[in-house]
């Protein structure tokens, strides 16, 4: 476990001590919890990557696969009269 030093003004420190006492904990425990929550948050890239993976999984689930019977014949592909 690493120790860190944080400088805050006297009023902030006093109010933090009061809040910690109300919660029956310490200022260090509150700071540890806040930093832990911050470190655990999903960053924007990870959020977008997760959403992309979910969308791809849903699309793959619905995809029925390739079917040769749905393909056009060679004659249909090269029928120039149909294009006019």
C-alpha positions in Angstrom: 0.0 0.0 0.0 1.3 3.5 -0.9 1.1 6.6 1.3 0.3 9.9 -0.3 0.4 13.4 1.1 -2.4 15.8 0.2 -2.4 19.5 1.2 -5.8 21.2 1.9 -6.8 24.4 3.6 -7.7 24.3 7.3 -11.4 24.8 6.8 -11.6 21.8 4.3 -9.6 19.6 6.7 -11.9 20.5 9.6 -15.1 19.8 7.7 -13.6 16.6 6.4 -12.8 15.4 9.9 -16.4 16.3 11.0 -17.9 14.3 8.1 -15.6 11.4 8.8 -16.6 11.4 12.5 -20.2 11.4 11.5 -19.6 8.3 9.4 -17.5 6.7 12.2 -14.5 6.5 9.9 -11.3 8.5 9.2 -10.4 11.1 6.6 -7.9 8.6 5.2 -10.6 6.0 4.7 -12.8 8.5 2.9 -10.0 9.5 0.6 -9.0 5.9 0.0 -12.7 5.1 -1.0 -12.9 8.2 -3.3 -9.6 7.3 -5.0 -10.6 3.7 -5.3 -13.9 4.7 -6.9 -12.1 7.0 -9.3 -9.6 4.4 -10.4 -12.4 1.9 -11.0 -14.4 4.2 -13.2 -14.7 3.1 -16.8 -12.9 5.6 -19.1 -14.5 6.8 -22.3 -12.5 4.5 -24.6 -13.4 1.4 -22.5 -17.0 2.4 -22.4 -17.2 2.8 -26.2 -15.3 -0.4 -26.7 -17.7 -2.3 -24.4 -20.7 -0.8 -26.3 -19.1 -1.8 -29.7 -18.6 -5.3 -28.4 -22.2 -5.5 -27.3 -23.5 -4.3 -30.6 -21.4 -6.7 -32.6 -22.5 -9.6 -30.4 -26.1 -8.7 -30.9 -25.6 -8.5 -34.7 -23.8 -11.8 -34.8 -26.6 -13.4 -32.8 -29.2 -12.3 -35.4 -27.0 -13.1 -38.4 -28.3 -16.2 -40.1 -25.1 -16.8 -42.1 -24.3 -16.9 -45.8 -26.6 -18.7 -48.1 -25.7 -19.5 -51.7 -29.3 -19.9 -52.7 -29.8 -16.1 -52.3 -27.1 -15.3 -54.8 -27.9 -14.1 -58.3 -27.1 -16.3 -61.2 -24.3 -15.4 -63.6 -26.9 -14.5 -66.3 -28.8 -12.2 -63.9 -25.5 -10.5 -62.9 -24.6 -9.8 -66.4 -28.1 -8.9 -67.8 -27.5 -5.5 -69.3 -31.1 -5.2 -70.5 -32.3 -5.2 -66.9 -30.2 -2.1 -66.2 -32.0 0.0 -68.9 
